Structure formats: C-alpha cells, structure tokens
Amino acid sequence: MLDKKTIEIIKSTVPVLEVHGEQITTVFYKRMFENHPELLNIFNHANQKQGRQQRALAGTVYAAAKYIDNLEAILPVVEQIAHKHRSLGIKPEHYPIVGKYLLLAIKEVLGDAATDEIINAWTEAYGIIADAFISVEADMYEKAASQKGGWDDFRAFVVTNKVEESEVITSFYLKPVDGKEIADFKPGQYISVKVEIEGEEFSHIRQYSLSDAPGKGYYRISVKKETGMETPDGKVSNYLHRSINEGDVLNISAPAGDFFLDTEKETPIVLLSGGVGLTPMVSMLNTIADMQPGKEVTFIHAAQNGNMHALKEEVAATAKKTNVRTFVFYDLPTEEDRKEASFDAEGYVTKEWLKEHTNIGEADFYFCGPVPFMKAINASLKDLGVTEDRIHYEFFGPMASLEA
C-alpha cells in the first residue's frame, strides 16, 4: 500500500500528466524500442505510427494517477487492457522494462520539474500498478490454458476455408492443426493472429473479432483489407488477403476480450455496426439465433455501398429464422444498389431514426465500427436518454474516447 505522502505526490502530478501525458508516452515508446527492439515482436506497429497507442497509454497513466488512492475505480480499464496483454503474450518480465523507460520519459519530458521526490513516488506507484496488472493477467493466462480446449500462448490453426465476403472483406475459417478441441468464446470476443511476413524483421500481431457463433468446431475471422499495403496499418490485412490461402497455417491466441453479448439478459437487443465493425455483431446475431431465437433483435448495418457490404446474405438468412428486424444504410449507394433496392436508407444513422425505429426505453445497444461512427451513435443514444449500463461498444485497437 502507498502511504499518504506518496499518494499526495502522485495526485499532484495529475494536471501535468493531463498536459504532457502524450509527449511522455511518445518518448517512452521511442526510448524503449531503441533499447529493446525485440518488443516490436509484440507491439502493434500501426498503432505506434498513428499515435493511438501513445494516446491510450497516456490516458491510462493519467487515470492511474487520478485514482491512485482507489485503483478499484479503474479495474474495468485494467481488465480490458489485461485481455489485450494476455492475447499478445505480455508477461511479468516485461513490466520492469516498461517501468524503467516510463520513468526515464517522465524525467526527460518534465526536466527539473521531475524532482527526486516525484520520481521516487512514481517508482513506488508503478510497482503497485504493475503488480495489479500482473495479478489480473496471471489469472487470465491460467483460465485460458485450463479451460476445456484452451491453450497458453499461440497455437497453430489451419485455414480450412477462405471466402470473399465483399470487395474489401474476406473470411478465414480456422481449425487447430492438432485436431483437438478448441476453447469456447463469448460472442463479441477476438483472437490475436501472429504472422511472420517474408522480408520483415519483426513478427506482427493483430486482433480480429470472431465473426461467427461459438460451439461450431472452428473459429472464423472476417478481415478488412486496409488501404496502403506498405504502411503498417495495411501490412497484416493485405498479407492475409494476398498470401494466406486454404491449407496455410496461422498462429493464434485463445479468445479474449471484455466486450461480449450478455446472453443472460432478456431485454431487447439492438446491434449497430459500421463497415467491418459488423464482425462481432454477426457473432452476436448468430449466437442469439442458436440460443434465444425468440429474442427481440434489431440489426442495423452501415456501409458505403453493396460492394463493401459483407455477410449480407448470411444476416438476411439468419433474420428469417429469428425475431430479427434488419436495416441497411448506404452513404454512397451504387446505381446497382438503387436498381435492386438493396438498402433501406441512404446516408447515416441519425438520432431521429434511432428514436423512431429502436426500443430506446428498454433495449441494450451494442455497437462497433469506425471511431466517428461510434462517437455519433454514442452521442445519439445518450441524448435519447439511454443509460450507460445499456450502452456497450468495442474499439478496434487501443482505447480511445467517444466523447465529443
């Protein structure tokens, strides 16, 4: 436990972290990778280049300082990050390295303002925070390995089927090379895929939502081919689309993630997705069809047009078997889309539309998609009086804020 003086010192740094947090974490990653390039085998290069990881870590450090006397308040954030860490293979031996370069970055950015008293307080506080992460992650590793069909670290899976779902999204069906059982998962969770790309010095790990219901003897991921094949954000998705075919082997983690459908609740469900954000929503929809076919469900998907709209036929077929209403929004429909009347509305999902077409007063809302899409949906739901306990969402990548 931290003493009162140390807590006061840490809390006194909160305003500084609010201003300089991202600069500190940018220096931190730069210095750490300079001295430990092997960690680039774990960290997402795209998120580093885009600054998303730096912003996410800055937010975490800020929250840790703000709630240093009540770390239970940020336990949901700790658990969310711990899921990612477990799926990436972050281990206890990594934490001293992170602590060393985080403290050095604080000193470098703050200069003389980073007094010995402040650095000593943060050294002690980091130890407490690191122990919390290590403890939570140790439990997650144990559960992942000991569950029926579970495993530790990464496991070899063969691609049994590769299906082009749209111009930009392709599904990969995965079964274990060893032929043994696979771990169950909750609809909405993800797996990490680890690839070695020819000519690349470091391995790459990406997380992809599972896009089908659990209990089928395989995992399915539906991957969007990102633009810019030579840039970090498109490197892995393009590699999968271009180079991975049926019969090839991928190394994947056991399923993880704290965003998933609550199958115990009887309330109506609204599933909202934009672009490739439909992958966890389809998993949820298929699970409801298997487990609760009478449940009231509204499935809303927004895409540019029919050429970009993946899994459309699958969703329509599932809806016919269940109590599901489906709505499709295209913001740039093609002439073919118009001719076939293959969508319900042109433009974006608005607050007024949600009020008219969804059960605002009772439903649980799950959504995923590009950040601007999620910000708009989140703001609309809050404006309509939907309480936070009925709002559930997932970021693809590091945490960000949905506040305007």
C-alpha positions in Angstrom: 0.0 0.0 0.0 1.1 3.5 -0.7 1.5 5.9 2.2 -0.5 9.2 2.3 2.5 11.3 1.3 3.2 9.2 -1.8 -0.5 9.4 -2.8 -0.4 13.2 -2.4 2.7 13.5 -4.6 1.2 11.2 -7.3 -2.1 13.2 -7.3 -0.2 16.5 -7.6 1.1 15.3 -11.0 -2.3 14.8 -12.4 -2.5 18.3 -14.0 0.9 17.8 -15.5 0.0 14.4 -17.0 -3.1 15.9 -18.5 -1.0 18.4 -20.4 2.2 16.3 -21.1 1.0 12.8 -20.9 1.1 12.0 -24.7 4.5 13.6 -25.0 5.8 11.4 -22.2 4.4 8.2 -23.7 5.8 9.1 -27.1 9.2 9.5 -25.6 8.7 6.3 -23.6 8.0 4.1 -26.6 10.8 5.6 -28.6 13.4 5.0 -25.9 12.1 1.6 -25.0 12.1 0.3 -28.6 15.6 1.8 -29.1 16.9 -0.3 -26.3 14.6 -3.3 -26.6 13.7 -3.7 -30.3 12.6 -7.3 -29.6 9.4 -5.9 -28.1 8.4 -4.8 -31.6 7.5 -8.5 -32.0 4.6 -7.8 -29.6 3.5 -4.2 -30.1 1.3 -3.1 -33.0 3.5 -1.0 -35.3 0.5 0.6 -36.9 -0.9 1.9 -33.6 2.6 3.2 -32.8 2.8 5.1 -36.1 -0.7 6.6 -35.8 -0.1 7.6 -32.2 -3.1 5.6 -31.0 -1.0 3.6 -28.5 0.7 6.7 -27.2 -2.7 8.3 -26.5 -4.1 5.2 -25.0 -1.2 4.8 -22.6 -1.3 8.4 -21.7 -4.9 8.1 -20.7 -4.2 5.0 -18.6 -1.3 6.7 -16.8 -3.5 9.8 -16.2 -6.3 7.6 -14.8 -3.9 5.7 -12.6 -2.6 8.9 -11.1 -6.1 10.3 -10.6 -7.3 7.2 -8.9 -4.1 6.1 -7.2 -5.9 6.0 -3.8 -8.8 4.0 -5.3 -7.4 1.7 -8.1 -10.6 -0.3 -7.9 -12.2 2.6 -9.8 -10.2 1.8 -12.9 -10.4 -2.0 -12.6 -12.6 -2.2 -15.7 -9.8 -0.4 -17.7 -7.2 -2.7 -16.1 -9.2 -5.8 -17.1 -9.8 -4.5 -20.7 -6.0 -3.9 -21.1 -5.2 -7.2 -19.5 -7.3 -9.1 -22.0 -5.2 -7.5 -24.8 -2.0 -8.2 -22.9 -2.9 -11.9 -22.5 -3.8 -12.3 -26.1 -0.5 -10.6 -27.1 1.7 -12.6 -24.8 2.7 -9.8 -22.4 4.5 -11.5 -19.4 5.6 -10.3 -15.9 9.2 -9.9 -17.1 8.1 -7.1 -19.5 6.8 -4.9 -16.7 10.2 -3.8 -15.2 11.3 -2.8 -18.7 8.2 -0.7 -19.2 8.6 0.9 -15.7 12.2 1.8 -16.4 11.5 3.7 -19.6 8.3 5.2 -18.4 10.2 6.9 -15.5 13.0 7.9 -17.8 10.5 9.5 -20.1 8.9 11.4 -17.3 12.3 12.8 -16.3 13.2 13.7 -19.9 9.9 15.5 -20.7 9.4 17.3 -17.4 13.1 18.1 -16.8 13.8 19.8 -13.5 10.1 19.7 -12.6 10.5 15.9 -12.2 12.1 16.1 -8.7 13.6 13.1 -7.0 10.5 13.1 -4.7 8.2 12.8 -7.7 10.3 10.1 -9.4 10.5 8.1 -6.2 6.8 8.4 -5.7 6.1 7.2 -9.2 8.6 4.4 -8.9 6.6 3.1 -5.9 3.3 3.7 -7.5 4.3 1.9 -10.7 5.2 -1.1 -8.7 1.7 -1.2 -7.2 0.1 -0.7 -10.7 2.3 -3.3 -12.3 1.5 -5.8 -9.6 -2.2 -5.3 -10.2 -1.8 -5.9 -14.0 0.4 -9.0 -13.4 -2.1 -10.5 -10.9 -5.1 -10.0 -13.2 -3.2 -11.3 -16.3 -1.9 -14.3 -14.4 -5.5 -15.3 -13.6 -6.4 -14.8 -17.3 -3.5 -16.9 -18.5 -4.5 -19.7 -16.1 -8.1 -19.6 -17.2 -7.2 -19.5 -20.9 -4.9 -22.5 -20.6 -7.0 -24.6 -18.2 -10.4 -24.2 -19.9 -11.8 -27.0 -22.0 -10.0 -26.8 -25.3 -7.8 -24.0 -24.1 -4.1 -23.3 -24.5 -1.4 -20.9 -23.5 0.5 -18.5 -25.8 -0.1 -19.2 -29.5 -1.5 -22.3 -31.2 -1.3 -23.4 -34.8 -4.5 -23.3 -36.8 -5.0 -24.3 -40.5 -7.2 -22.2 -42.8 -9.9 -24.7 -43.9 -11.8 -22.2 -45.9 -11.2 -18.7 -47.4 -14.3 -16.8 -48.5 -14.5 -13.4 -50.2 -17.4 -11.6 -48.5 -17.1 -8.2 -50.3 -14.6 -6.2 -52.3 -12.6 -5.5 -49.1 -13.6 -8.2 -46.5 -12.6 -11.9 -46.6 -13.4 -14.6 -44.1 -10.9 -17.2 -42.9 -12.2 -20.4 -41.2 -9.7 -21.8 -38.8 -9.3 -25.3 -37.2 -6.5 -26.5 -35.0 -3.6 -28.3 -36.7 -3.5 -30.8 -33.8 -7.2 -31.7 -34.4 -8.0 -31.3 -30.7 -10.8 -29.3 -29.1 -10.9 -25.5 -29.2 -11.8 -23.1 -26.4 -15.3 -21.7 -26.3 -15.7 -17.9 -26.5 -18.3 -15.3 -25.9 -19.9 -13.6 -28.9 -18.0 -10.3 -29.4 -14.6 -11.5 -28.3 -11.5 -11.6 -30.5 -8.4 -13.7 -31.2 -4.8 -12.5 -31.9 -3.2 -13.6 -35.1 0.6 -13.7 -35.2 2.3 -13.7 -38.6 5.8 -13.7 -39.9 6.0 -11.8 -43.2 8.9 -12.5 -45.5 11.4 -9.7 -45.5 10.1 -8.3 -42.2 12.5 -8.2 -39.2 9.7 -8.5 -36.6 6.6 -10.6 -36.3 3.2 -8.8 -36.4 0.3 -9.5 -34.1 -3.3 -8.2 -34.9 -6.5 -8.8 -33.1 -9.6 -9.8 -35.1 -13.1 -10.2 -33.8 -14.6 -13.7 -34.2 -17.4 -13.4 -36.7 -19.5 -16.5 -36.1 -21.2 -18.1 -33.1 -19.2 -20.3 -30.7 -19.6 -24.0 -30.5 -19.1 -24.8 -34.2 -15.7 -26.5 -34.0 -13.9 -23.7 -35.9 -13.1 -20.0 -35.5 -14.0 -17.5 -38.2 -12.5 -14.1 -38.6 -13.6 -11.7 -41.3 -10.7 -9.3 -42.2 -10.9 -6.0 -44.0 -8.1 -5.3 -46.4 -6.8 -1.9 -45.3 -5.5 0.6 -47.8 -1.8 1.2 -48.1 -0.2 -2.2 -48.4 3.2 -0.9 -47.5 2.0 1.0 -44.4 1.8 -0.6 -41.0 -2.0 -0.4 -40.8 -2.4 -2.4 -44.0 0.5 -4.7 -43.7 -1.1 -7.7 -42.0 -4.5 -7.4 -43.6 -3.0 -7.3 -47.1 -0.7 -10.2 -46.2 -3.7 -12.3 -45.1 -5.7 -11.4 -48.2 -2.8 -11.8 -50.6 -0.7 -14.6 -49.2 -2.8 -16.8 -46.9 -4.8 -19.5 -48.6 -6.7 -22.6 -47.7 -4.2 -25.1 -46.2 -1.9 -22.5 -44.8 -1.3 -22.2 -41.0 -1.7 -19.3 -38.7 -0.7 -19.0 -35.1 -3.5 -17.6 -32.9 -4.2 -16.9 -29.2 -7.1 -18.2 -27.2 -10.2 -15.9 -27.4 -10.1 -12.8 -25.3 -11.9 -9.5 -24.7 -14.3 -7.9 -22.3 -16.8 -6.8 -25.0 -19.4 -9.5 -25.4 -23.1 -10.2 -25.6 -24.8 -10.7 -22.2 -26.8 -13.9 -23.0 -28.4 -13.9 -19.6 -30.5 -10.8 -20.1 -33.9 -11.0 -21.6 -34.1 -7.4 -22.7 -34.4 -6.4 -26.4 -31.1 -6.1 -28.3 -30.0 -3.5 -30.9 -26.8 -4.4 -32.8 -25.3 -1.4 -34.7 -22.3 -1.7 -37.0 -20.3 0.4 -39.4 -18.0 -1.2 -42.0 -16.0 -4.1 -40.7 -17.5 -3.4 -37.3 -20.2 -5.9 -38.2 -17.9 -8.8 -37.4 -18.6 -9.0 -33.6 -22.3 -8.1 -34.3 -22.7 -11.1 -36.6 -21.2 -13.3 -34.0 -23.8 -12.0 -31.5 -26.7 -12.3 -34.0 -25.8 -15.9 -34.9 -25.5 -16.8 -31.2 -28.9 -15.3 -30.5 -30.3 -17.3 -33.4 -28.8 -20.5 -31.8 -29.6 -19.8 -28.2 -32.5 -17.3 -28.0 -34.4 -17.4 -31.4 -37.4 -15.6 -29.9 -35.4 -12.7 -28.6 -36.3 -9.2 -30.0 -33.3 -8.1 -32.0 -32.8 -5.1 -34.3 -29.7 -5.4 -36.6 -28.5 -2.2 -38.2 -25.5 -2.0 -40.5 -24.0 1.0 -42.3 -21.6 0.6 -45.3 -20.5 2.7 -48.2 -22.5 0.5 -50.7 -23.3 -3.0 -51.7 -19.8 -3.7 -53.0 -18.4 -3.1 -49.5 -21.2 -4.8 -47.6 -20.0 -8.1 -46.2 -22.1 -11.1 -44.8 -25.3 -9.5 -46.1 -26.9 -12.8 -47.2 -25.9 -14.6 -44.0 -27.5 -11.9 -41.9 -30.7 -11.9 -44.0 -30.9 -15.7 -43.8 -30.4 -15.7 -40.0 -33.1 -12.9 -39.7 -35.6 -15.1 -41.4 -35.2 -17.8 -38.8 -35.5 -15.5 -35.8 -37.3 -12.5 -34.4 -34.9 -10.0 -36.1 -35.5 -6.8 -37.9 -32.7 -5.7 -40.2 -31.9 -2.3 -41.6 -29.1 -1.4 -44.1 -27.7 2.2 -44.6 -25.5 3.1 -47.6 -23.9 6.5 -47.7 -22.6 6.1 -51.2 -25.0 3.6 -52.9 -24.2 2.5 -56.4 -26.7 2.6 -59.3 -27.0 -1.2 -58.9 -27.9 -0.8 -55.3 -30.6 1.6 -56.2 -31.9 -0.6 -59.0 -32.1 -3.6 -56.7 -33.4 -1.6 -53.8 -30.8 -3.4 -51.7 -30.7 -1.0 -48.8 -33.2 0.7 -46.5 -31.8 4.3 -46.1 -29.3 6.5 -47.7 -26.9 8.4 -45.5 -26.0 7.9 -41.9 -27.8 6.5 -38.8 -29.3 9.5 -37.0 -30.6 10.2 -33.6 -34.1 10.8 -35.0 -34.0 7.5 -36.9 -32.9 5.6 -33.8 -35.7 7.1 -31.8 -38.3 6.0 -34.3 -37.0 2.5 -35.1 -35.5 1.1 -32.0 -36.7 0.3 -28.4 -34.9 3.3 -26.8 -36.5 2.7 -23.4 -35.7 -1.0 -22.9 -33.1 -2.3 -25.3 -29.4 -2.9 -24.7 -27.3 -1.3 -27.5 -24.1 -2.9 -28.8 -22.1 -1.1 -31.5 -18.8 -1.2 -33.3 -17.2 0.5 -36.3 -15.0 3.4 -37.2 -14.5 5.9 -34.4 -16.6 8.7 -36.0 -19.4 6.3 -36.4 -19.2 5.2 -32.8 -19.0 8.8 -31.5 -22.1 9.6 -33.4 -24.0 6.6 -32.1 -22.9 7.1 -28.6 -23.9 10.7 -28.6 -27.3 9.9 -30.1 -28.0 7.2 -27.5 -27.0 9.5 -24.6 -29.1 12.3 -26.0 -32.1 9.9 -26.2 -31.7 9.0 -22.5 -30.2 5.5 -22.9 -28.3 4.8 -19.6 -24.7 3.8 -19.7 -25.4 0.3 -18.4 -27.3 -0.3 -21.6 -24.5 1.0 -23.9 -21.8 -1.4 -25.0 -19.1 -0.9 -27.6 -15.8 -2.1 -28.8 -12.8 -0.3 -30.2 -10.7 -2.0 -32.9 -7.3 -1.2 -31.5 -6.2 0.8 -28.4 -8.9 2.5 -26.3 -10.0 6.0 -27.3 -12.6 8.4 -26.1 -16.1 8.6 -27.6 -16.8 12.0 -26.0 -17.0 14.8 -28.5 
